Structures are given as C-alpha cells and as structure tokens.
C-alpha cells in the first residue's frame, strides 16, 4: 500500500496523458517544448515572464476574481471555452493559433491574440488561487498545457517547481 502511494506521488501528470503507454515518448511536455521552439512573439514572452515573476513573489494566495463578461465574450468570439472547461489538446491548438495571430498583418487580430493570452493567464491565476476547485473534470486539464507553455517560453529562471 505504501509503495502505491509513493509511486502515485512521483507521477508527473503533465508528462503523460491518461491514454499514454510506457512506450510513448511524445508527451504533453514535448508539445509545449515544440510550441516554445516556434517563433514565439515577444508579447507572449513578456506575459509569461510577468506571470512567473508575480507567481514567484506572491504565490497567488490572494483572492482573484473570475474573468469579466467582456473578456468571456472575446473568448466566445473565437469559439474558445473558459480555461476550466478546456482540454489539453484544445489549449495546444489555441496556443498555436495565438502564436500565428500575434504575427499577423491584421492589427486587430494581433491585439486580440495578446488580449486572449492575458485572459488565459488571469484564468490560470484564478484557478491557482482557488486550488483548482472549479475544474470539474480531469479531462479539462488545459491549464496544465498553458502553465507548461508559459514556463517554456519565459526567460525567468526560478528554483520553484510549478
């Protein structure tokens, strides 16, 4: 029984999906690393750096509010779910789109891309402050993909394991 608890505690939930076998080497962490190897817009790096610095200092123990209706309508405009109802696969697809939109010739699309990433970070902060209590199902773990992406693209080096 004690061995099972120790093994369960050592499982890295972000490195394998529930459907992975031991032979699978392409993990969710690999996807985040590949996304980070793309041409990452400077605005994404700034958002990630800001998030990790603030997290390191404040640890998000303060009560944060949910996103506003205006922010939610921006997500809905592009057919995105809120973070607590986003799967890892949906988040990776969204991050690819946000990277593409961030370097678009369309100024409005670039601004929306940056705004959406800011909204996602605000949602992540809320989920962390509420100890992920609003995540209703283990399938909706897109927040893990977002967190890994932010860590991969950030220039901030921390000694903490998020």
N, C-alpha and C positions, 0 to 999 in steps of 0.2 A: 504494500500500500504506500509506504513512504517513497519507494522508488518511482511509483507512478506520479506522485505529487512533484518530486524533484524533476522528472522528465517533462512534465507539463509546464513547470515553471521555466524551464530552459528553452521552450519552443519560441521561436521568433515568428510571431504572427504575420509580420509584413513580408517575410521572405518566401512563403509558400501559400498558395490558395488551398482551400478545403479539398479541391479536386486534384491537387498535385500528388504525384507519386515520388518515391525517394530518388528516382532516376531523372526527374525533371530538373534541369539546370537553369532554365529560363524562368526566373521568378519575377514577382512584382517589383522587387528591389531592382532587378535588371531593367525593367521597363522604365522606372524612374531615372535610373542612370542614363539610359539611352535618350530619354527626353532631355535630360540635362546636357547631353553632348550635342544636341541640336543647337542651332544658333539661338541662344536664349536672349530675349530682349532685355535691355538694360533696366527697363521698368520692372520686369519680373524679378531681377536680381535685387533691386532696391527694396521691393516689397518683401522678399524673402529675408534679406539682411535685417530690415526693420523688425519683422516678426520674431526672428531668433534672438535679436538683442533684447527686445522687450520681454520675451519669454524667459530669457536667462536672468534678467533683473527682477521682474515682478512675479513670475511663475503663474500668472493669471488666476490668482486666488480671489481677486475682486469680482464682484457680481457684474457681469456684462449682459447687455440687453440683446435680444434677438435682432435680426435684420429688419429694416423698415419695410413698409408696403411698397415704396418706390424701388428699393433695392430688389425686393422679391419680383416686382413686375419686370425689371430689367432681366432677371434670370428667366422668367417665363417668356419674354420676348424672343429669346434664343432657344426656348424649349429645354431649359435646364431645371432639374429638380433642386430643392434645397439640399444642403450638404448631408443632413441626417437621413435623406432618402436617395442618396447617390451611391451606386455600386463602384467598386474599384475600376472596373472596365469603363464605365461611363465617365469617371473622373479622368482617366488617362486620355480618352478621346477628347474630352473637353479641354484638357491642358494642351493637346496638340493643336486644337482649333485656336485657343487663346494665343499660342505662340505665333501661328500663321497670321492671325488678325492683328497682332501687335506690330507686325512689319508691313502691313497692308498700305496701299496708297490712299485708302479711304480714311480720312481723319476721324470721322465718327466711329468707324469700326475699331480703330486703334484705341480711341478713348473708352469705348465700351469694353474692350478687352481688358484694359487696365482696371476699369471700374469693377468688372466681374471678378478679377483676381483679388481685388481689395475686399469685395463682398465675401468671397470664399475664405479669406484669412479671418475676417470678422466672425464668420460662422464657426470656423475652427476654434477660435478663441472662446466663443460661447460654449461649444461642446466640451472643451477642456475645463472651463470654469464649472460646468455642471457635471463634471466627471462622466461625460458621455451618456448621461441618463436619458437623453432624448433620442438616442439611437435605438430604434425599436427592434432591430433585427440584425443578426450578424452578417447578413448578406449586404447590408448597406454600410460598407466599410470604405467608402470613397475618401473619407477623411484621412485614412492611413496613406493612401496614394498621394494626396495633397501634401501631407506632412513630409513624406519622403522626398517629393519633388522640391519642396522648399529647402530641405536640408541639402539636397544635391546641388542646387544652383547657388546657394548662398556662399559668400566669401567669409562669413563669420565662422570661426573655429571655436567650438565650445567643448568643454570637458564633460558635458552632460549627455546622457543617453536619453533621447526623447523617444 
